[in-house]
Amino acid sequence: MNNSASYSSRFTSPEEQRLYDHLLYQVDQEAPEQLVERFRTLFIEGVGYPERDITLTLDAIVSSKCVEEYFCYVLNRCCHILINRWQTSRQMQATIPELVSLFEAGPCNQVSEFSRTRTTRRLRELVAQFKETEQFVTLKRLSRVVSEKPEFSSQSGTRPLGTLIKRYPYLYEHCLVSEDSTREHQHHVRSLQLQAQQRFEIDLSHYVTYRVRRSRLRRQGEAKTAHRILRPVQTQLC
């Protein structure tokens, strides 16, 4: 049995459920920017979290046996508790890349609380390991897709497929869903896929219209006019 299957059939510990419930509550109470800072303090820094009971809860998870086998799934679920809510709003979707970038930036502070040195170091080791998992790769792909910055490049053929997923909606479910993804996340990915397909159809319509009009003007001997009155269409088709 693979790790994801083992985790899905595994009993959720009271500590894990307490952590999930805490984040589910906070995501209803705080703005995305506050939640990103909360997440950074709890998981990336590992010190200074305002709710002591949640710190102790995470300590218990980090100190448990076989934590290396399932921590990536716990952390991935914690990420998606926030992400699933943010995906319901185009404005909040912009926070998803900020959340993912926390892992790339890493902790800013040295461990200053002597009593927490061991557990904090252990937590940071587990978070570093998470960055090597398929779950984190999927998170980075999702971050690129929801980013509002369009990517246009004539060198796209030489770039990794992971950086070009936004152009290929039919790959969304394959590339943006991991084996432990919740039904809610799968639903949001399908919504993103539908939006991307609709944008593609609009881009294609504009592009074809532009090419047809340009070709018609050229046939009429008005090539210079075509450049002057027709504005090139920038889409993700090229």
N, C-alpha and C positions, 0 to 999 in steps of 0.2 A: 504494500500500500504506500503511495507517495505521501509526502508531508502534508500537502494541502488536503487530501482526502482524510488523512489521519486527524488533522486539525478540525475539519468540518464535522467529524463524528465525535470529537472530543468534548467532554463536559466543560462548559464555561465556568471558570472558578468564580467565587463570590467577589474576589478582588478585581478580576477583569470586568465583571458586570458593573461593579461600583464605578470603575473608571469610565466605562461607556456611558452609564447613566449621568455621570457628572458632566461629560462633554455634551451629551444630548440636552441637558438642562442649560448649559452655558451658551450653546449655539442659538437658543431662543432668547437669551437675555442680552447678548453683547454684539457689538458691531464686528464685522469681519476683521478690521484692523486690530481690535482688542483681542480677538480670538487667536490671531497669528502670534501676537506677543505672548499670550497665555501658553500657546503650544510651544513656542521657543523656550520659555522659562521651564516648562515641565519636562519636555523631552530632549531638547538640544543642550541647554545649560545644565539641567538636573539639579539646580539649587535656586532658592529664593522663591519658590512657588507659594502664593498666598494662603492656599488651603492646605494646612498641615496634614489633615487626614488623607487627602489625595496623594500627597507626597509619600506617606507611609504605605498607602495602597500600591503605588507604583514600585516602591522598594520591595514589597512582598512578592510582586510578580517577577521583578528582576532577580531576586534571590532564590526563586523556586527552582526545583530540579528540572532539567531538560528544557530550560527557558530558551536555549539557542534554537531548538527545533520549532518553536512556535511563536517567538516574539515578533518576527516579521509580520505575522498575520494579525497579531494584536495591534501593532503600530499601524499597519495598513488600514485596519478597521477604524482606528482613532482618526486617521487622516480623512477617511471617507465619511465619517459622521459629520465633519465640517464641510467637506466637498459636496456631499449630496444636497446639503441645504443651499450652498452657494450656487449650485448649478441651476437652481430654480429661477435665478435672476441674472440677466445678462450683465447688469452692473456689478453684481457680486462675483461673477465668474472671474473677473480680473484679479481677485484675491488668490485664486488657486495657484498661479505661478509664484506668488509671494510665499505661500506655504511651502511649496516644493523647494524653493530656493533656500529655505532655512537649512535643509540637509546639506546642500552644497557649501554654504557659508560656514557651517560648523559652530561650535561654542566660542563665545567671545571671552569668557572669563575662566580663570583658573579656579579649581575647587578650593573654596575658602572656609567651608564648614568642616572642621576636622572629623566630626562624627559621621559625616556623609561621604567622606573621601572614597571609601571602598565601593559603596553602592552607586555613587555618581560615576566613578570610573567604569564600573561594570555597565551602567546604562549607556554611557558614551561608546563603549565597545560594541554593544548590541545595536545601537543606532548606526554606527559605522558599517556593521555587517549588513544592516538593512539596505544600505546604499548599493550593495552588490546583488540584490535579489531581483527577481522578475517583477515583484510588486512595485519596487521603486522605478524600474524601467517603464512600467505601465503608467505610473504617476507622471513621469517626465513627458511621456507622449501626450497624455491628457493635457498637461500644462501647455504644450506647444499648440495643441488644437484649439483650446479656448482662448489663447492669446489673441488679442485684437490686431497684432502687427502682422500684416500679410507679408509673405515671403515670395519675392519675384527674383528669379535668377536664371541666367542662361546656362549656368553650370550645374543645373539640378541633376543631370545624369551622373555626376561624380559624387553626389552627396548621399549619406546614409539614408535608407528608407525611413528611419524613425523621424528624421527632420522634415519629411515630405508628406506625412500622413494626412495633413490637412487638405491636400489636393486629391486624395483618394478615399472618398466616403465609404466605399465598399469594404475598406480594410478596418474601419473603426471597431467593429465588434471583435475582430481578431486581435487588434493591437492595443485596444484601450480597456479590455476586460481581462482580468486575471482569474485564475481558477477559484479564488475565494471571494470574488466580487459578489456583493449583495444584489438582490433583484432590483432594488431601488437604483443602484448604480448602473446596472444593465439597462434599465429603462431610460436613464438620463443619456447614456451613450447612444441609444437608438434615436433619442430626440436630437442629439447633436448631429447624428448621421443624416436624419431627415432635413435638418436645417442646411447642412453642407450640400446635400443633393439639390435642394431648392436654389441655393446660391450658384451652384454649378450650372443649372439649367438657365438661370438668368444671365450669367456670364456668357454662356454659349450663345444665347439668343442675341445679346449685344454684339458679340464678336462676329457672328455670322452676318448680322445686319451691316456692320461696319465694312466687312470684306466685300459683300455684295455691292454696296453703294460705291465703294472705292473702285471695284472692277468696272462698274457701269460707267463711271466718270472717265476712266482711262480709255474705255472703248470709244467713248465720244470725243476723244482727243483732248480731254481736260485734266491731264495728269497733275499740272501745277495747281489747278483749282482743287483737286482732291486733297492735296496736302494742306491747303489753306482752310478749307471749310469743314474737313472731317478731322475730328480729334481722335488720335489713336486710343483704342480701348485697352486699358490695363486690366487684365484678368489673370487668374491662376491657370489658364489654359496653355500658356506659352512656356 
